[in-house]
Amino acid sequence: MKKGPFEIRFTGEAVKDVDRLTPKLKDKLKEILLNGVAINPHSGKKLIGDLEGFYSMRLTHADRIVYSIDEKKRIVTVHRTRTHYGECT
């Protein structure tokens, strides 16, 4: 998935998460990734502690998009889309 300067890729766990989303949330996820994260991945919240090196953006009140950035390859890897931070490790 690519629209901006960064390509978006998904881990296997993230693909499972996406499969469980409603069609409306899948559309919202696509909008956030293509029009936000792919253009400026550093706009997400920089995580600390066990998830240092990851970023997060809100998908719903309870769910977050958790991703990492490879600056050299210009790739954003989405690790989870239906989780809160503690369930990512």
Backbone atoms as SQL, in Angstrom:
CREATE TABLE atoms (id INTEGER PRIMARY KEY, chain TEXT, resi INTEGER, resn TEXT, atom TEXT, x REAL, y REAL, z REAL);
INSERT INTO atoms VALUES
  (1, 'A', 1, 'MET', 'N', 0.865, -1.172, 0.000),
  (2, 'A', 1, 'MET', 'CA', 0.000, 0.000, 0.000),
  (3, 'A', 1, 'MET', 'C', 0.906, 1.227, 0.000),
  (4, 'A', 2, 'LYS', 'N', 0.780, 2.079, -1.001),
  (5, 'A', 2, 'LYS', 'CA', 1.640, 3.261, -1.058),
  (6, 'A', 2, 'LYS', 'C', 0.890, 4.423, -1.690),
  (7, 'A', 3, 'LYS', 'N', 0.921, 5.554, -1.018),
  (8, 'A', 3, 'LYS', 'CA', 0.377, 6.791, -1.558),
  (9, 'A', 3, 'LYS', 'C', 1.384, 7.919, -1.359),
  (10, 'A', 4, 'GLY', 'N', 1.962, 7.984, -0.189),
  (11, 'A', 4, 'GLY', 'CA', 2.918, 9.035, 0.123),
  (12, 'A', 4, 'GLY', 'C', 4.335, 8.548, -0.056),
  (13, 'A', 5, 'PRO', 'N', 5.273, 9.221, 0.577),
  (14, 'A', 5, 'PRO', 'CA', 6.678, 8.843, 0.434),
  (15, 'A', 5, 'PRO', 'C', 7.038, 7.531, 1.138),
  (16, 'A', 6, 'PHE', 'N', 6.156, 7.029, 2.011),
  (17, 'A', 6, 'PHE', 'CA', 6.414, 5.784, 2.731),
  (18, 'A', 6, 'PHE', 'C', 5.458, 4.691, 2.256),
  (19, 'A', 7, 'GLU', 'N', 6.008, 3.500, 2.083),
  (20, 'A', 7, 'GLU', 'CA', 5.192, 2.323, 1.766),
  (21, 'A', 7, 'GLU', 'C', 4.651, 1.760, 3.072),
  (22, 'A', 8, 'ILE', 'N', 3.417, 1.248, 3.050),
  (23, 'A', 8, 'ILE', 'CA', 2.809, 0.653, 4.235),
  (24, 'A', 8, 'ILE', 'C', 2.817, -0.864, 4.067),
  (25, 'A', 9, 'ARG', 'N', 3.323, -1.560, 5.075),
  (26, 'A', 9, 'ARG', 'CA', 3.305, -3.027, 5.092),
  (27, 'A', 9, 'ARG', 'C', 2.680, -3.494, 6.399),
  (28, 'A', 10, 'PHE', 'N', 2.152, -4.713, 6.398),
  (29, 'A', 10, 'PHE', 'CA', 1.474, -5.268, 7.559),
  (30, 'A', 10, 'PHE', 'C', 2.156, -6.558, 8.006),
  (31, 'A', 11, 'THR', 'N', 2.285, -6.743, 9.319),
  (32, 'A', 11, 'THR', 'CA', 2.738, -8.027, 9.849),
  (33, 'A', 11, 'THR', 'C', 1.571, -9.007, 9.761),
  (34, 'A', 12, 'GLY', 'N', 1.846, -10.283, 9.963),
  (35, 'A', 12, 'GLY', 'CA', 0.795, -11.294, 9.956),
  (36, 'A', 12, 'GLY', 'C', -0.266, -11.018, 11.014),
  (37, 'A', 13, 'GLU', 'N', 0.180, -10.585, 12.193),
  (38, 'A', 13, 'GLU', 'CA', -0.754, -10.263, 13.277),
  (39, 'A', 13, 'GLU', 'C', -1.653, -9.091, 12.896),
  (40, 'A', 14, 'ALA', 'N', -1.084, -8.090, 12.238),
  (41, 'A', 14, 'ALA', 'CA', -1.869, -6.932, 11.810),
  (42, 'A', 14, 'ALA', 'C', -2.901, -7.335, 10.761),
  (43, 'A', 15, 'VAL', 'N', -2.540, -8.243, 9.867),
  (44, 'A', 15, 'VAL', 'CA', -3.490, -8.718, 8.846),
  (45, 'A', 15, 'VAL', 'C', -4.678, -9.408, 9.529),
  (46, 'A', 16, 'LYS', 'N', -4.399, -10.205, 10.555),
  (47, 'A', 16, 'LYS', 'CA', -5.483, -10.856, 11.313),
  (48, 'A', 16, 'LYS', 'C', -6.379, -9.811, 11.970),
  (49, 'A', 17, 'ASP', 'N', -5.764, -8.768, 12.520),
  (50, 'A', 17, 'ASP', 'CA', -6.533, -7.685, 13.136),
  (51, 'A', 17, 'ASP', 'C', -7.439, -7.017, 12.106),
  (52, 'A', 18, 'VAL', 'N', -6.890, -6.704, 10.939),
  (53, 'A', 18, 'VAL', 'CA', -7.665, -6.027, 9.889),
  (54, 'A', 18, 'VAL', 'C', -8.836, -6.896, 9.458),
  (55, 'A', 19, 'ASP', 'N', -8.617, -8.192, 9.353),
  (56, 'A', 19, 'ASP', 'CA', -9.692, -9.106, 8.946),
  (57, 'A', 19, 'ASP', 'C', -10.875, -9.057, 9.909),
  (58, 'A', 20, 'ARG', 'N', -10.616, -8.711, 11.161),
  (59, 'A', 20, 'ARG', 'CA', -11.687, -8.668, 12.175),
  (60, 'A', 20, 'ARG', 'C', -12.386, -7.311, 12.253),
  (61, 'A', 21, 'LEU', 'N', -11.888, -6.318, 11.526),
  (62, 'A', 21, 'LEU', 'CA', -12.503, -4.991, 11.553),
  (63, 'A', 21, 'LEU', 'C', -13.780, -4.960, 10.722),
  (64, 'A', 22, 'THR', 'N', -14.686, -4.077, 11.094),
  (65, 'A', 22, 'THR', 'CA', -15.889, -3.861, 10.295),
  (66, 'A', 22, 'THR', 'C', -15.494, -3.150, 8.999),
  (67, 'A', 23, 'PRO', 'N', -16.319, -3.215, 7.962),
  (68, 'A', 23, 'PRO', 'CA', -16.008, -2.488, 6.728),
  (69, 'A', 23, 'PRO', 'C', -15.771, -0.994, 6.967),
  (70, 'A', 24, 'LYS', 'N', -16.544, -0.397, 7.857),
  (71, 'A', 24, 'LYS', 'CA', -16.390, 1.033, 8.154),
  (72, 'A', 24, 'LYS', 'C', -15.021, 1.316, 8.780),
  (73, 'A', 25, 'LEU', 'N', -14.590, 0.456, 9.701),
  (74, 'A', 25, 'LEU', 'CA', -13.275, 0.644, 10.334),
  (75, 'A', 25, 'LEU', 'C', -12.135, 0.345, 9.364),
  (76, 'A', 26, 'LYS', 'N', -12.346, -0.592, 8.443),
  (77, 'A', 26, 'LYS', 'CA', -11.327, -0.850, 7.417),
  (78, 'A', 26, 'LYS', 'C', -11.128, 0.394, 6.554),
  (79, 'A', 27, 'ASP', 'N', -12.227, 1.057, 6.206),
  (80, 'A', 27, 'ASP', 'CA', -12.130, 2.298, 5.433),
  (81, 'A', 27, 'ASP', 'C', -11.407, 3.388, 6.227),
  (82, 'A', 28, 'LYS', 'N', -11.732, 3.481, 7.519),
  (83, 'A', 28, 'LYS', 'CA', -11.085, 4.479, 8.370),
  (84, 'A', 28, 'LYS', 'C', -9.592, 4.187, 8.483),
  (85, 'A', 29, 'LEU', 'N', -9.233, 2.924, 8.644),
  (86, 'A', 29, 'LEU', 'CA', -7.830, 2.524, 8.725),
  (87, 'A', 29, 'LEU', 'C', -7.089, 2.909, 7.445),
  (88, 'A', 30, 'LYS', 'N', -7.694, 2.607, 6.311),
  (89, 'A', 30, 'LYS', 'CA', -7.069, 2.936, 5.022),
  (90, 'A', 30, 'LYS', 'C', -6.860, 4.439, 4.887),
  (91, 'A', 31, 'GLU', 'N', -7.846, 5.214, 5.284),
  (92, 'A', 31, 'GLU', 'CA', -7.756, 6.679, 5.237),
  (93, 'A', 31, 'GLU', 'C', -6.603, 7.186, 6.109),
  (94, 'A', 32, 'ILE', 'N', -6.514, 6.679, 7.334),
  (95, 'A', 32, 'ILE', 'CA', -5.460, 7.099, 8.261),
  (96, 'A', 32, 'ILE', 'C', -4.084, 6.738, 7.707),
  (97, 'A', 33, 'LEU', 'N', -3.963, 5.522, 7.194),
  (98, 'A', 33, 'LEU', 'CA', -2.658, 5.077, 6.709),
  (99, 'A', 33, 'LEU', 'C', -2.220, 5.815, 5.452),
  (100, 'A', 34, 'LEU', 'N', -3.116, 5.936, 4.480),
  (101, 'A', 34, 'LEU', 'CA', -2.732, 6.544, 3.205),
  (102, 'A', 34, 'LEU', 'C', -2.621, 8.062, 3.268),
  (103, 'A', 35, 'ASN', 'N', -3.488, 8.715, 4.020),
  (104, 'A', 35, 'ASN', 'CA', -3.504, 10.175, 4.050),
  (105, 'A', 35, 'ASN', 'C', -2.812, 10.773, 5.269),
  (106, 'A', 36, 'GLY', 'N', -2.313, 9.921, 6.130),
  (107, 'A', 36, 'GLY', 'CA', -1.614, 10.405, 7.316),
  (108, 'A', 36, 'GLY', 'C', -0.253, 9.756, 7.466),
  (109, 'A', 37, 'VAL', 'N', -0.265, 8.490, 7.840),
  (110, 'A', 37, 'VAL', 'CA', 0.970, 7.783, 8.166),
  (111, 'A', 37, 'VAL', 'C', 1.916, 7.676, 6.971),
  (112, 'A', 38, 'ALA', 'N', 1.417, 7.363, 5.779),
  (113, 'A', 38, 'ALA', 'CA', 2.289, 7.214, 4.608),
  (114, 'A', 38, 'ALA', 'C', 2.949, 8.534, 4.218),
  (115, 'A', 39, 'ILE', 'N', 2.321, 9.633, 4.570),
  (116, 'A', 39, 'ILE', 'CA', 2.846, 10.952, 4.237),
  (117, 'A', 39, 'ILE', 'C', 3.777, 11.465, 5.330),
  (118, 'A', 40, 'ASN', 'N', 3.344, 11.323, 6.587),
  (119, 'A', 40, 'ASN', 'CA', 4.149, 11.792, 7.716),
  (120, 'A', 40, 'ASN', 'C', 4.033, 10.798, 8.874),
  (121, 'A', 41, 'PRO', 'N', 4.811, 9.722, 8.835),
  (122, 'A', 41, 'PRO', 'CA', 4.671, 8.696, 9.870),
  (123, 'A', 41, 'PRO', 'C', 5.020, 9.176, 11.279),
  (124, 'A', 42, 'HIS', 'N', 5.783, 10.251, 11.371),
  (125, 'A', 42, 'HIS', 'CA', 6.155, 10.763, 12.692),
  (126, 'A', 42, 'HIS', 'C', 5.025, 11.565, 13.345),
  (127, 'A', 43, 'SER', 'N', 3.886, 11.681, 12.667),
  (128, 'A', 43, 'SER', 'CA', 2.751, 12.391, 13.254),
  (129, 'A', 43, 'SER', 'C', 2.061, 11.569, 14.335),
  (130, 'A', 44, 'GLY', 'N', 2.353, 10.264, 14.395),
  (131, 'A', 44, 'GLY', 'CA', 1.793, 9.430, 15.447),
  (132, 'A', 44, 'GLY', 'C', 2.488, 9.683, 16.770),
  (133, 'A', 45, 'LYS', 'N', 1.927, 9.108, 17.821),
  (134, 'A', 45, 'LYS', 'CA', 2.508, 9.257, 19.161),
  (135, 'A', 45, 'LYS', 'C', 3.688, 8.311, 19.297),
  (136, 'A', 46, 'LYS', 'N', 4.819, 8.855, 19.679),
  (137, 'A', 46, 'LYS', 'CA', 6.021, 8.056, 19.901),
  (138, 'A', 46, 'LYS', 'C', 5.850, 7.304, 21.218),
  (139, 'A', 47, 'LEU', 'N', 5.982, 5.989, 21.174),
  (140, 'A', 47, 'LEU', 'CA', 5.765, 5.184, 22.362),
  (141, 'A', 47, 'LEU', 'C', 7.058, 5.039, 23.156),
  (142, 'A', 48, 'ILE', 'N', 6.907, 4.718, 24.439),
  (143, 'A', 48, 'ILE', 'CA', 8.047, 4.595, 25.345),
  (144, 'A', 48, 'ILE', 'C', 7.978, 3.249, 26.052),
  (145, 'A', 49, 'GLY', 'N', 8.952, 2.963, 26.856),
  (146, 'A', 49, 'GLY', 'CA', 8.970, 1.725, 27.634),
  (147, 'A', 49, 'GLY', 'C', 9.224, 0.519, 26.746),
  (148, 'A', 50, 'ASP', 'N', 8.446, -0.538, 26.968),
  (149, 'A', 50, 'ASP', 'CA', 8.605, -1.776, 26.202),
  (150, 'A', 50, 'ASP', 'C', 8.363, -1.574, 24.713),
  (151, 'A', 51, 'LEU', 'N', 7.619, -0.535, 24.354),
  (152, 'A', 51, 'LEU', 'CA', 7.297, -0.280, 22.949),
  (153, 'A', 51, 'LEU', 'C', 8.096, 0.880, 22.360),
  (154, 'A', 52, 'GLU', 'N', 9.220, 1.193, 22.987),
  (155, 'A', 52, 'GLU', 'CA', 10.080, 2.252, 22.457),
  (156, 'A', 52, 'GLU', 'C', 10.490, 1.887, 21.026),
  (157, 'A', 53, 'GLY', 'N', 10.430, 2.860, 20.150),
  (158, 'A', 53, 'GLY', 'CA', 10.733, 2.625, 18.740),
  (159, 'A', 53, 'GLY', 'C', 9.485, 2.443, 17.897),
  (160, 'A', 54, 'PHE', 'N', 8.336, 2.299, 18.555),
  (161, 'A', 54, 'PHE', 'CA', 7.060, 2.181, 17.864),
  (162, 'A', 54, 'PHE', 'C', 6.300, 3.502, 17.963),
  (163, 'A', 55, 'TYR', 'N', 5.328, 3.652, 17.079),
  (164, 'A', 55, 'TYR', 'CA', 4.436, 4.808, 17.079),
  (165, 'A', 55, 'TYR', 'C', 3.007, 4.305, 17.131),
  (166, 'A', 56, 'SER', 'N', 2.092, 5.187, 17.522),
  (167, 'A', 56, 'SER', 'CA', 0.699, 4.810, 17.649),
  (168, 'A', 56, 'SER', 'C', -0.212, 5.922, 17.145),
  (169, 'A', 57, 'MET', 'N', -1.316, 5.506, 16.538),
  (170, 'A', 57, 'MET', 'CA', -2.391, 6.426, 16.164),
  (171, 'A', 57, 'MET', 'C', -3.702, 5.768, 16.571),
  (172, 'A', 58, 'ARG', 'N', -4.641, 6.586, 16.967),
  (173, 'A', 58, 'ARG', 'CA', -5.939, 6.083, 17.413),
  (174, 'A', 58, 'ARG', 'C', -6.783, 5.657, 16.213),
  (175, 'A', 59, 'LEU', 'N', -7.352, 4.447, 16.297),
  (176, 'A', 59, 'LEU', 'CA', -8.316, 3.973, 15.308),
  (177, 'A', 59, 'LEU', 'C', -9.729, 4.123, 15.857),
  (178, 'A', 60, 'THR', 'N', -9.932, 3.657, 17.081),
  (179, 'A', 60, 'THR', 'CA', -11.207, 3.841, 17.787),
  (180, 'A', 60, 'THR', 'C', -10.860, 4.289, 19.203),
  (181, 'A', 61, 'HIS', 'N', -11.871, 4.441, 20.033),
  (182, 'A', 61, 'HIS', 'CA', -11.625, 4.832, 21.424),
  (183, 'A', 61, 'HIS', 'C', -10.686, 3.838, 22.104),
  (184, 'A', 62, 'ALA', 'N', -10.870, 2.548, 21.833),
  (185, 'A', 62, 'ALA', 'CA', -10.076, 1.518, 22.498),
  (186, 'A', 62, 'ALA', 'C', -8.912, 1.001, 21.652),
  (187, 'A', 63, 'ASP', 'N', -9.008, 1.079, 20.351),
  (188, 'A', 63, 'ASP', 'CA', -8.016, 0.460, 19.475),
  (189, 'A', 63, 'ASP', 'C', -7.029, 1.461, 18.898),
  (190, 'A', 64, 'ARG', 'N', -5.788, 1.001, 18.787),
  (191, 'A', 64, 'ARG', 'CA', -4.717, 1.826, 18.252),
  (192, 'A', 64, 'ARG', 'C', -4.062, 1.123, 17.072),
  (193, 'A', 65, 'ILE', 'N', -3.533, 1.902, 16.163),
  (194, 'A', 65, 'ILE', 'CA', -2.683, 1.394, 15.091),
  (195, 'A', 65, 'ILE', 'C', -1.259, 1.531, 15.623),
  (196, 'A', 66, 'VAL', 'N', -0.557, 0.432, 15.782),
  (197, 'A', 66, 'VAL', 'CA', 0.802, 0.452, 16.299),
  (198, 'A', 66, 'VAL', 'C', 1.731, 0.098, 15.142),
  (199, 'A', 67, 'TYR', 'N', 2.724, 0.956, 14.903),
  (200, 'A', 67, 'TYR', 'CA', 3.591, 0.763, 13.743),
  (201, 'A', 67, 'TYR', 'C', 5.020, 1.190, 14.040),
  (202, 'A', 68, 'SER', 'N', 5.918, 0.735, 13.174),
  (203, 'A', 68, 'SER', 'CA', 7.323, 1.142, 13.253),
  (204, 'A', 68, 'SER', 'C', 7.721, 1.737, 11.908),
  (205, 'A', 69, 'ILE', 'N', 8.815, 2.478, 11.912),
  (206, 'A', 69, 'ILE', 'CA', 9.256, 3.199, 10.719),
  (207, 'A', 69, 'ILE', 'C', 10.685, 2.782, 10.373),
  (208, 'A', 70, 'ASP', 'N', 10.894, 2.422, 9.112),
  (209, 'A', 70, 'ASP', 'CA', 12.243, 2.189, 8.594),
  (210, 'A', 70, 'ASP', 'C', 12.555, 3.359, 7.668),
  (211, 'A', 71, 'GLU', 'N', 13.301, 4.311, 8.186),
  (212, 'A', 71, 'GLU', 'CA', 13.603, 5.544, 7.444),
  (213, 'A', 71, 'GLU', 'C', 14.382, 5.274, 6.159),
  (214, 'A', 72, 'LYS', 'N', 15.382, 4.407, 6.236),
  (215, 'A', 72, 'LYS', 'CA', 16.233, 4.149, 5.070),
  (216, 'A', 72, 'LYS', 'C', 15.445, 3.533, 3.917),
  (217, 'A', 73, 'LYS', 'N', 14.591, 2.555, 4.236),
  (218, 'A', 73, 'LYS', 'CA', 13.817, 1.878, 3.187),
  (219, 'A', 73, 'LYS', 'C', 12.508, 2.585, 2.874),
  (220, 'A', 74, 'ARG', 'N', 12.169, 3.597, 3.695),
  (221, 'A', 74, 'ARG', 'CA', 10.913, 4.357, 3.524),
  (222, 'A', 74, 'ARG', 'C', 9.701, 3.430, 3.643),
  (223, 'A', 75, 'ILE', 'N', 9.727, 2.582, 4.684),
  (224, 'A', 75, 'ILE', 'CA', 8.650, 1.623, 4.930),
  (225, 'A', 75, 'ILE', 'C', 8.103, 1.813, 6.333),
  (226, 'A', 76, 'VAL', 'N', 6.778, 1.841, 6.433),
  (227, 'A', 76, 'VAL', 'CA', 6.084, 1.809, 7.719),
  (228, 'A', 76, 'VAL', 'C', 5.494, 0.413, 7.851),
  (229, 'A', 77, 'THR', 'N', 5.816, -0.272, 8.943),
  (230, 'A', 77, 'THR', 'CA', 5.278, -1.599, 9.199),
  (231, 'A', 77, 'THR', 'C', 4.218, -1.502, 10.282),
  (232, 'A', 78, 'VAL', 'N', 2.998, -1.883, 9.933),
  (233, 'A', 78, 'VAL', 'CA', 1.891, -1.894, 10.895),
  (234, 'A', 78, 'VAL', 'C', 1.956, -3.231, 11.631),
  (235, 'A', 79, 'HIS', 'N', 2.028, -3.156, 12.969),
  (236, 'A', 79, 'HIS', 'CA', 2.152, -4.355, 13.788),
  (237, 'A', 79, 'HIS', 'C', 0.808, -4.799, 14.359),
  (238, 'A', 80, 'ARG', 'N', -0.032, -3.854, 14.728),
  (239, 'A', 80, 'ARG', 'CA', -1.357, -4.173, 15.288),
  (240, 'A', 80, 'ARG', 'C', -2.341, -3.074, 14.898),
  (241, 'A', 81, 'THR', 'N', -3.611, -3.445, 14.800),
  (242, 'A', 81, 'THR', 'CA', -4.653, -2.445, 14.534),
  (243, 'A', 81, 'THR', 'C', -5.841, -2.581, 15.478),
  (244, 'A', 82, 'ARG', 'N', -5.842, -3.591, 16.310),
  (245, 'A', 82, 'ARG', 'CA', -6.956, -3.776, 17.228),
  (246, 'A', 82, 'ARG', 'C', -6.432, -4.051, 18.621),
  (247, 'A', 83, 'THR', 'N', -5.768, -3.116, 19.174),
  (248, 'A', 83, 'THR', 'CA', -5.143, -3.369, 20.459),
  (249, 'A', 83, 'THR', 'C', -4.902, -2.083, 21.214),
  (250, 'A', 84, 'HIS', 'N', -4.676, -2.212, 22.466),
  (251, 'A', 84, 'HIS', 'CA', -4.103, -1.118, 23.216),
  (252, 'A', 84, 'HIS', 'C', -2.646, -1.474, 23.420),
  (253, 'A', 85, 'TYR', 'N', -1.835, -0.537, 23.813),
  (254, 'A', 85, 'TYR', 'CA', -0.389, -0.701, 23.817),
  (255, 'A', 85, 'TYR', 'C', 0.100, -1.973, 24.507),
  (256, 'A', 86, 'GLY', 'N', -0.445, -2.310, 25.629),
  (257, 'A', 86, 'GLY', 'CA', 0.059, -3.433, 26.416),
  (258, 'A', 86, 'GLY', 'C', -0.071, -4.788, 25.741),
  (259, 'A', 87, 'GLU', 'N', -0.929, -4.903, 24.744),
  (260, 'A', 87, 'GLU', 'CA', -1.144, -6.184, 24.087),
  (261, 'A', 87, 'GLU', 'C', -0.213, -6.386, 22.900),
  (262, 'A', 88, 'CYS', 'N', 0.695, -5.481, 22.671),
  (263, 'A', 88, 'CYS', 'CA', 1.538, -5.503, 21.481),
  (264, 'A', 88, 'CYS', 'C', 2.797, -6.334, 21.655),
  (265, 'A', 89, 'THR', 'N', 3.257, -6.496, 22.859),
  (266, 'A', 89, 'THR', 'CA', 4.540, -7.160, 23.074),
  (267, 'A', 89, 'THR', 'C', 4.420, -8.651, 23.067);
